[in-house]
């Protein structure tokens, strides 16, 4: 099982709020070499991850996503609302 595909399925189910059927279809776009049953197994594993509460590695938040840093950069460059 490809862990990146499971993580992508977790993202599709949890963050993108897709149904398991839609997540399985979306995985086809990301991993066209996978067959139907493989994609289905990855979505099932992702559902187990969500229900089991395992933490999925996420990239670190950039400074500009922090409200205080964004505001400082905004003021530094003279942007106004």
MMTF fields as JSON, N, C-alpha, C and O atoms, coordinates in Angstrom:
{
  "mmtfVersion": "1.0.0",
  "mmtfProducer": "UNKNOWN",
  "numBonds": 323,
  "numAtoms": 324,
  "numGroups": 81,
  "numChains": 1,
  "numModels": 1,
  "chainsPerModel": [1],
  "groupsPerChain": [81],
  "chainIdList": ["A"],
  "bondAtomList": [4, 2, 8, 6, 12, 10, 16, 14, 20, 18, 24, 22, 28, 26, 32, 30, 36, 34, 40, 38, 44, 42, 48, 46, 52, 50, 56, 54, 60, 58, 64, 62, 68, 66, 72, 70, 76, 74, 80, 78, 84, 82, 88, 86, 92, 90, 96, 94, 100, 98, 104, 102, 108, 106, 112, 110, 116, 114, 120, 118, 124, 122, 128, 126, 132, 130, 136, 134, 140, 138, 144, 142, 148, 146, 152, 150, 156, 154, 160, 158, 164, 162, 168, 166, 172, 170, 176, 174, 180, 178, 184, 182, 188, 186, 192, 190, 196, 194, 200, 198, 204, 202, 208, 206, 212, 210, 216, 214, 220, 218, 224, 222, 228, 226, 232, 230, 236, 234, 240, 238, 244, 242, 248, 246, 252, 250, 256, 254, 260, 258, 264, 262, 268, 266, 272, 270, 276, 274, 280, 278, 284, 282, 288, 286, 292, 290, 296, 294, 300, 298, 304, 302, 308, 306, 312, 310, 316, 314, 320, 318],
  "bondOrderList": [1, 1, 1, 1, 1, 1, 1, 1, 1, 1, 1, 1, 1, 1, 1, 1, 1, 1, 1, 1, 1, 1, 1, 1, 1, 1, 1, 1, 1, 1, 1, 1, 1, 1, 1, 1, 1, 1, 1, 1, 1, 1, 1, 1, 1, 1, 1, 1, 1, 1, 1, 1, 1, 1, 1, 1, 1, 1, 1, 1, 1, 1, 1, 1, 1, 1, 1, 1, 1, 1, 1, 1, 1, 1, 1, 1, 1, 1, 1, 1],
  "groupList": [{"groupName": "UNK", "atomNameList": ["N", "CA", "C", "O"], "elementList": ["N", "C", "C", "O"], "formalChargeList": [0, 0, 0, 0], "bondAtomList": [1, 0, 2, 1, 3, 2], "bondOrderList": [1, 1, 2], "singleLetterCode": "X", "chemCompType": "L-PEPTIDE LINKING"}],
  "groupTypeList": [0, 0, 0, 0, 0, 0, 0, 0, 0, 0, 0, 0, 0, 0, 0, 0, 0, 0, 0, 0, 0, 0, 0, 0, 0, 0, 0, 0, 0, 0, 0, 0, 0, 0, 0, 0, 0, 0, 0, 0, 0, 0, 0, 0, 0, 0, 0, 0, 0, 0, 0, 0, 0, 0, 0, 0, 0, 0, 0, 0, 0, 0, 0, 0, 0, 0, 0, 0, 0, 0, 0, 0, 0, 0, 0, 0, 0, 0, 0, 0, 0],
  "groupIdList": [1, 2, 3, 4, 5, 6, 7, 8, 9, 10, 11, 12, 13, 14, 15, 16, 17, 18, 19, 20, 21, 22, 23, 24, 25, 26, 27, 28, 29, 30, 31, 32, 33, 34, 35, 36, 37, 38, 39, 40, 41, 42, 43, 44, 45, 46, 47, 48, 49, 50, 51, 52, 53, 54, 55, 56, 57, 58, 59, 60, 61, 62, 63, 64, 65, 66, 67, 68, 69, 70, 71, 72, 73, 74, 75, 76, 77, 78, 79, 80, 81],
  "secStructList": [7, 7, 2, 2, 2, 2, 2, 2, 2, 2, 0, 0, 0, 0, 0, 1, 7, 7, 7, 2, 2, 2, 2, 2, 2, 2, 2, 2, 2, 2, 7, 6, 6, 1, 7, 2, 2, 2, 2, 2, 2, 2, 2, 2, 2, 2, 2, 2, 2, 2, 2, 2, 6, 7, 7, 7, 7, 7, 7, 7, 7, 7, 4, 4, 4, 1, 2, 2, 2, 2, 2, 2, 2, 2, 2, 2, 6, 6, 7, 7, 7],
  "xCoordList": [0.851, 0.0, 0.898, 1.894, 0.549, 1.33, 0.873, -0.284, 1.794, 1.409, 1.009, 0.154, 1.626, 1.248, -0.191, -0.91, -0.61, -1.995, -2.964, -4.059, -2.577, -3.437, -3.549, -4.637, -2.424, -2.452, -3.298, -4.018, -3.222, -4.046, -5.52, -6.366, -5.834, -7.22, -7.727, -8.888, -6.858, -7.24, -7.564, -8.557, -6.728, -6.983, -8.327, -9.119, -8.58, -9.824, -11.046, -12.06, -10.951, -12.091, -12.293, -13.411, -11.199, -11.296, -11.29, -12.157, -10.325, -10.174, -11.023, -11.573, -11.132, -11.924, -13.39, -14.22, -13.697, -15.073, -15.721, -16.895, -14.939, -15.491, -16.051, -15.608, -17.016, -17.541, -16.507, -15.632, -16.582, -15.623, -15.645, -14.596, -16.807, -16.893, -16.193, -15.471, -16.407, -15.747, -14.236, -13.461, -13.817, -12.383, -11.731, -10.615, -12.435, -11.907, -11.767, -10.781, -12.736, -12.663, -11.542, -10.841, -11.382, -10.332, -8.944, -8.026, -8.787, -7.484, -7.068, -5.876, -8.037, -7.725, -6.981, -6.102, -7.328, -6.629, -5.205, -4.314, -4.985, -3.651, -2.776, -1.572, -3.385, -2.658, -3.356, -4.054, -3.173, -3.884, -3.465, -4.206, -2.291, -1.82, -2.522, -2.449, -3.199, -3.885, -5.209, -5.938, -5.488, -6.766, -7.861, -7.6, -9.084, -10.236, -10.097, -10.31, -9.742, -9.668, -8.537, -8.666, -7.434, -6.334, -6.771, -6.5, -7.449, -7.933, -8.942, -8.94, -9.793, -10.782, -10.104, -10.53, -9.052, -8.304, -7.648, -7.612, -7.128, -6.498, -7.534, -7.25, -8.707, -9.759, -10.22, -10.469, -10.333, -10.702, -9.648, -9.984, -8.369, -7.284, -7.331, -7.102, -7.626, -7.728, -8.894, -8.784, -9.996, -11.158, -10.8, -11.216, -10.026, -9.577, -8.645, -8.687, -7.808, -6.91, -7.735, -7.45, -8.749, -9.583, -10.327, -10.376, -10.899, -11.644, -10.731, -11.12, -9.496, -8.556, -7.825, -7.243, -7.851, -7.226, -5.733, -5.076, -5.164, -3.728, -3.436, -4.181, -2.364, -1.959, -1.327, -0.5, -1.718, -1.136, -0.156, -0.456, 1.035, 2.045, 1.552, 1.163, 1.57, 1.194, 2.414, 3.242, 2.533, 3.645, 3.501, 2.398, 4.63, 4.616, 3.901, 3.917, 3.284, 2.566, 3.583, 4.53, 3.395, 4.323, 4.06, 2.999, 5.032, 4.888, 3.735, 3.064, 3.503, 2.453, 1.051, 0.074, 0.951, -0.348, -0.656, -1.797, 0.345, 0.132, -0.416, 0.18, -1.522, -2.127, -1.182, -1.167, -0.399, 0.483, 1.584, 1.894, 2.175, 3.235, 2.692, 3.351, 1.495, 0.888, 0.656, 0.893, 0.197, -0.083, 1.207, 1.231, 2.274, 3.563, 4.063, 4.516, 3.991, 4.431, 3.558, 4.04, 2.279, 1.33, 1.708, 1.716, 2.02, 2.389, 3.763, 3.989, 4.689, 6.039, 6.058, 6.861, 5.187, 5.145, 4.16, 3.961, 3.551, 2.694, 1.336, 0.686, 0.892, -0.439, -1.483, -1.313, -2.535, -3.627, -4.922, -5.032, -5.87, -7.174, -8.025, -9.145],
  "yCoordList": [-1.176, 0.0, 1.241, 1.292, 2.206, 3.436, 4.422, 4.841, 4.789, 5.673, 7.061, 7.712, 7.519, 8.826, 8.797, 9.79, 7.664, 7.545, 7.519, 8.075, 6.881, 6.873, 8.284, 8.725, 8.992, 10.376, 11.265, 12.133, 11.063, 11.841, 11.511, 12.403, 10.245, 9.848, 10.44, 10.835, 10.503, 11.147, 12.608, 13.125, 13.276, 14.676, 14.826, 15.705, 13.967, 14.069, 13.833, 14.516, 12.868, 12.557, 13.606, 14.056, 13.982, 14.837, 16.322, 17.067, 16.756, 18.187, 18.669, 19.769, 17.842, 18.245, 17.82, 18.15, 17.085, 16.666, 15.893, 16.09, 15.01, 14.181, 12.89, 12.429, 12.328, 11.033, 9.971, 10.226, 8.786, 7.734, 7.406, 7.126, 7.435, 7.145, 8.235, 7.935, 9.489, 10.593, 10.571, 10.864, 10.225, 10.138, 9.04, 9.203, 7.921, 6.826, 7.274, 6.941, 8.021, 8.529, 9.564, 9.591, 10.409, 11.429, 10.808, 11.314, 9.714, 9.045, 8.564, 8.458, 8.277, 7.845, 8.943, 8.652, 10.206, 11.318, 11.48, 11.851, 11.2, 11.331, 10.114, 10.249, 8.926, 7.676, 6.861, 5.894, 7.245, 6.552, 5.092, 4.308, 4.718, 3.349, 2.386, 1.173, 2.897, 2.05, 1.553, 2.27, 0.311, -0.262, 0.135, 0.755, -0.234, 0.109, -0.455, 0.263, -1.73, -2.35, -1.755, -1.628, -1.391, -0.752, 0.599, 0.915, 1.395, 2.695, 2.52, 3.281, 1.528, 1.247, 0.864, 1.303, 0.048, -0.333, 0.877, 0.974, 1.801, 3.0, 3.897, 4.472, 4.016, 4.825, 4.174, 4.865, 2.855, 2.155, 2.363, 2.581, 2.296, 2.531, 3.964, 4.208, 4.907, 6.309, 6.496, 7.237, 5.833, 5.919, 5.351, 5.888, 4.261, 3.679, 4.641, 4.731, 5.355, 6.344, 7.451, 7.862, 7.922, 8.998, 8.524, 9.231, 7.348, 6.805, 6.419, 6.5, 5.993, 5.572, 6.73, 6.577, 7.871, 9.047, 9.148, 9.961, 8.349, 8.463, 9.816, 10.293, 10.427, 11.717, 11.552, 10.665, 12.402, 12.421, 13.575, 14.671, 13.33, 14.377, 15.484, 15.228, 16.693, 17.858, 18.765, 18.814, 19.472, 20.417, 21.532, 21.873, 22.078, 23.154, 24.379, 24.628, 25.124, 26.325, 27.409, 27.632, 28.072, 29.132, 30.368, 30.507, 31.244, 32.457, 33.329, 33.975, 33.351, 34.211, 33.699, 34.438, 32.439, 31.921, 32.282, 32.159, 32.722, 33.192, 34.612, 35.456, 34.899, 36.233, 37.368, 38.402, 37.196, 38.286, 38.53, 39.683, 37.477, 37.644, 38.232, 39.049, 37.817, 38.334, 39.829, 40.582, 40.259, 41.676, 42.492, 43.589, 41.963, 42.66, 42.806, 43.885, 41.749, 41.816, 42.782, 43.504, 42.789, 43.677, 45.141, 45.962, 45.446, 46.813, 47.187, 48.335, 46.222, 46.483, 46.915, 47.762, 46.344, 46.68, 47.79, 48.111, 48.369, 49.521, 49.2, 50.076, 47.948, 47.625, 48.102, 47.952, 48.664, 49.083, 48.486, 48.114, 48.405, 47.843, 48.837, 48.518],
  "zCoordList": [0.0, 0.0, 0.0, 0.721, -0.787, -0.927, 0.147, 0.163, 1.049, 2.155, 1.655, 2.255, 0.555, 0.007, -0.495, -0.384, -1.046, -1.531, -0.362, -0.454, 0.741, 1.933, 2.494, 2.866, 2.556, 3.047, 2.149, 2.643, 0.834, -0.097, 0.115, 0.063, 0.352, 0.605, 1.921, 2.017, 2.935, 4.201, 3.949, 4.461, 3.161, 2.824, 2.117, 2.457, 1.137, 0.377, 1.255, 1.11, 2.165, 3.027, 4.121, 4.37, 4.761, 5.95, 5.614, 6.074, 4.819, 4.559, 3.392, 3.434, 2.341, 1.178, 1.31, 0.463, 2.382, 2.683, 1.539, 1.228, 0.918, -0.148, 0.445, 1.496, -0.241, 0.167, -0.185, -1.012, 0.421, 0.053, -1.437, -2.017, -2.059, -3.48, -4.298, -5.249, -3.928, -4.638, -4.403, -5.314, -3.185, -2.891, -3.724, -4.217, -3.878, -4.698, -6.145, -6.803, -6.644, -8.017, -8.163, -9.175, -7.148, -7.206, -7.186, -7.832, -6.449, -6.418, -7.808, -8.098, -8.658, -10.017, -10.769, -11.58, -10.507, -11.134, -10.633, -11.397, -9.341, -8.77, -9.07, -9.285, -9.084, -9.298, -10.389, -10.086, -11.65, -12.738, -12.914, -13.506, -12.411, -12.571, -11.62, -11.816, -10.598, -9.622, -10.177, -10.862, -9.857, -10.24, -9.257, -8.226, -9.598, -8.766, -7.353, -6.376, -7.238, -5.907, -5.075, -3.857, -5.717, -4.984, -4.422, -3.263, -5.253, -4.786, -3.661, -2.693, -3.789, -2.757, -1.444, -0.375, -1.516, -0.317, 0.341, 1.567, -0.472, 0.073, 0.763, 1.814, 0.19, 0.814, 2.113, 3.1, 2.116, 3.36, 4.439, 5.603, 4.057, 5.016, 5.535, 6.719, 4.649, 5.071, 6.035, 7.011, 5.764, 6.659, 8.031, 9.057, 8.047, 9.314, 10.05, 11.277, 9.307, 9.92, 10.58, 11.704, 9.874, 10.415, 11.654, 12.661, 11.584, 12.724, 13.873, 15.038, 13.54, 14.57, 15.218, 16.292, 14.582, 15.163, 14.93, 15.58, 14.024, 13.752, 13.138, 12.282, 13.571, 13.041, 11.668, 11.457, 10.748, 9.411, 9.36, 9.834, 8.778, 8.688, 7.77, 6.631, 8.259, 7.463, 7.337, 8.246, 6.238, 6.126, 7.167, 7.593, 7.554, 8.544, 7.98, 6.774, 8.864, 8.469, 8.127, 8.882, 7.011, 6.636, 7.492, 8.099, 7.527, 8.336, 7.851, 8.657, 6.554, 6.03, 6.357, 6.23, 6.776, 7.191, 8.635, 9.079, 9.359, 10.728, 10.653, 9.984, 11.313, 11.195, 11.576, 10.909, 12.628, 13.058, 12.027, 11.727, 11.484, 10.484, 9.196, 8.553, 8.82, 7.603, 7.734, 6.789, 8.892, 9.118, 9.076, 8.517, 9.664, 9.664, 8.228, 7.844, 7.439, 6.042, 5.258, 4.385, 5.575, 4.914, 5.166, 4.249, 6.429, 6.79, 6.263, 5.882, 6.237, 5.775, 4.319, 3.928, 3.53, 2.107, 1.768, 0.597, 2.781, 2.579, 1.993, 1.422, 2.124, 1.633, 2.628, 3.838, 2.126, 3.002, 2.48, 1.312, 3.348, 2.948, 2.23, 1.832]
}
